Structures are given as C-alpha cells and as structure tokens.
Amino acid sequence: MGKRYQIEDCFRIIKTNFGGRPVYCSTPEHIKGYFLTCYTALLIYRLLECGLDDKGTHITTDNLIRTLQNLNVVDDDMYYRATCKGSKALTALTNYDDLALDRKRYKPAELRKKIKNISG
C-alpha cells in the first residue's frame, strides 16, 4: 500500500474515530488546540498499533479504540475495580507491556505505583 493510502487512513481515523468533524471552535487558537489534540491522539494510537503489531497481534482500529474507550475503573472503597470485559484487544493490551489491564481489583498503592512506572 502506498503512502497516500496511509495518509488518507490517518485522516479517516481522525474524522471518524476521534470526532474530528464537525469542529465547533471559533477562534484560531481553539481550532489549533483541537486539532493538536486529535493529532496527538492519532500519534499515540499509531505507536500503540505498531507496538502491538511488533508483538504479533493486529487489532482493527475500531476494536482497539472501542476497547480503550471502555477501560474504566470504579472506586470500591478499599479497591479500584476494573469494569472492562475480556476481548482480544484487551488481552493484547495486557500483554503489550505487562499492564495487567484485565485484573478485577487493584489496591490504590499498586495502581499509583503502576502509573508512576508508566510515566517514568
């Protein structure tokens, strides 16, 4: 596939999956900020997609984005409880960097440590 297809695919992802249209911003600064956010999300998505592909797992755009949107954690007093359900994309993300996204319960200290390790 040529570079043109890849560029068109990126714009399709921004418009379709990241809500790049319609734009309700009116000032040039807000419009630039809005699209900078969209392009940053696209970059993060593409890096994640390449990382998963390198580990031998290809996940479709819609499936990966839907899985990421459904990743929620609820505060259950002493624990944080994951509300996401198992899927191929969740398993791939869990194995990507030993994130343990499929665990049912997290102690607050464990979750803080994990976030600290990720943010470096």
C-alpha positions, 0 to 999 in steps of 0.5 A, a space after each residue: 500500500 502506498 503512502 497516500 493510502 496511509 495518509 488518507 487512513 490517518 485522516 479517516 481515523 481522525 474524522 471518524 474515530 476521534 470526532 474530528 468533524 464537525 469542529 465547533 471552535 471559533 477562534 484560531 487558537 481553539 481550532 489549533 488546540 483541537 486539532 493538536 489534540 486529535 493529532 496527538 491522539 492519532 500519534 499515540 494510537 499509531 505507536 500503540 498499533 505498531 507496538 502491538 503489531 511488533 508483538 504479533 497481534 493486529 487489532 482493527 482500529 475500531 476494536 482497539 479504540 472501542 476497547 480503550 474507550 471502555 477501560 474504566 475503573 470504579 472506586 470500591 472503597 478499599 479497591 479500584 475495580 476494573 469494569 472492562 470485559 475480556 476481548 482480544 484487544 484487551 488481552 493484547 493490551 495486557 500483554 503489550 507491556 505487562 499492564 495487567 489491564 484485565 485484573 478485577 481489583 487493584 489496591 490504590 498503592 499498586 495502581 499509583 505505583 503502576 502509573 508512576 512506572 508508566 510515566 517514568 
